[in-house]
Amino acid sequence: QVQLVESGGGSVQAGGSLRLSCAASGRTFNILDLGWFRQAPGKEREFVSAISSSGRSTYIADSVKGRFTLSRDNAKTTVYLQMNSLKPEDTAVYSCAAGIVSKRPLTRTVSYDYWGQGTQVTVSS
């Protein structure tokens, strides 16, 4: 089992920044890929960013490209999402996900095996 805990969410004005963290615990040696998704009220969960097990490949949604940056610690148990130039449309619950079986593409929710509870990000205009 793998447990994921997100932190760093909050309320910010448009143009501001937040840094989300996702800490993994449990059988972390099984983790291959880590990703972030978000879900706004009344909308489906959408892909934000992901990093492969090797760290050589990162993926980011067009809607946040140039504003959000994904990174991971050397132990591969914590992943960070730096969010800059936030917009009201970025308001959502952000959840991290971990995959223990290599599945592709990482932009799909079905490619992950474990999910965190999520952290709320609210951007006001």
N, C-alpha and C positions, 0 to 999 in steps of 0.2 A: 504493500500500500504506500501511496505517496500523498502527503498533505501539502496543500498550497495555501499560503496566506498572503493576501494583497494588502498594501498600505500606501499611504501618500495621497489618497484622494482628498477632495475638498471643494470649496467654492472659490472661484477666481473671476476677475473681470476679463473681458475680451482683451487679447494681447498679452495676457499673463502666462505664467509657466507653472507647471507642476511636474514632480518626478514620482512616478509610481514604482513600487518595489513588489516583487513576488518572491517569497522565500519558500523553498521546498524543504520538506523534512520527511523522515521515514526511509523508505528504500530508494534513496536518491541516486544510488549507483545505477539504477535501472533507467534513469531519465535519459532520453535521447534528444528530443526536441522540446522547445519551450515557445509559447506564443501568447499574444494578447488579442482579445476580442472585446467588443463593446456592444451594448444593447441599449438603445434609447427607448423611451416609452412608446408603445404601439408599433415598434419596428422589430425586425428580425435581428438576431445577433449577427454582427459583421466582423470580418477580419480586420485587424489593425497592423500587427507586425509579428514576425516569428524569426527564430534563429535555430539553425540546425545543430545537431549534436557536436559536430566538429567545430562549430563557430565560424566556419568559412563562408557559410551562406546565410544571408539575412534577407528577409522579405518585408515589404512595407506597402500598405495600401496607398493607392494614388491620392486618396482624399487627405492623407496626412503626410505625404512625402514632402521633404524639405522642412517640416515642422517637428516631427517626432523622430526620436532616435532610440534604437534598442541596443542594449548592451547586457553582458552577462559576466559574472565574476568567474575567476579562474577555477573555483571548485565546481562550477556549473550548477550551483544550487540556488542562486539568486539571479533573477533577471530584472532589469530596470527599463522603464520606459520614460524617457525624458520628453516632455511635451511642451513645446514653445509656441508662441503666437497662437494661443488657444482662441477658438471661435465658439460662439453659442451653439453651433451645430455639433460641436464635440461633446456636448453634454450627454452623458450616458453612464451606465454602470460598466466599469471595466473589469474584465475577468482574465486571469491568466490560466493557461492550460499546459499540461505536460503530456508528452507522448512517450511511451516505453516500448512501443513497437514501431519500427520505421514505416511510416505511411505517408503518402504524398497525394495531393499537394498540401502543404502546411497552411494554406488559406482556408481549408475546410474544417469545420468543427469535428467531423467524424475522424479526423486524423489524430485526435488526441484522446487520451485515456483518463486523465484526471483534470478536475477543474477546481478553482478556488471559489470562494463565496462572492467575490466581487467587491469593488470599492466605487463609491459614487463620485463622479466628477461633474461639477456644475459650473458652467461658464455663462456669466451674465453680460449683457450688452451695455 
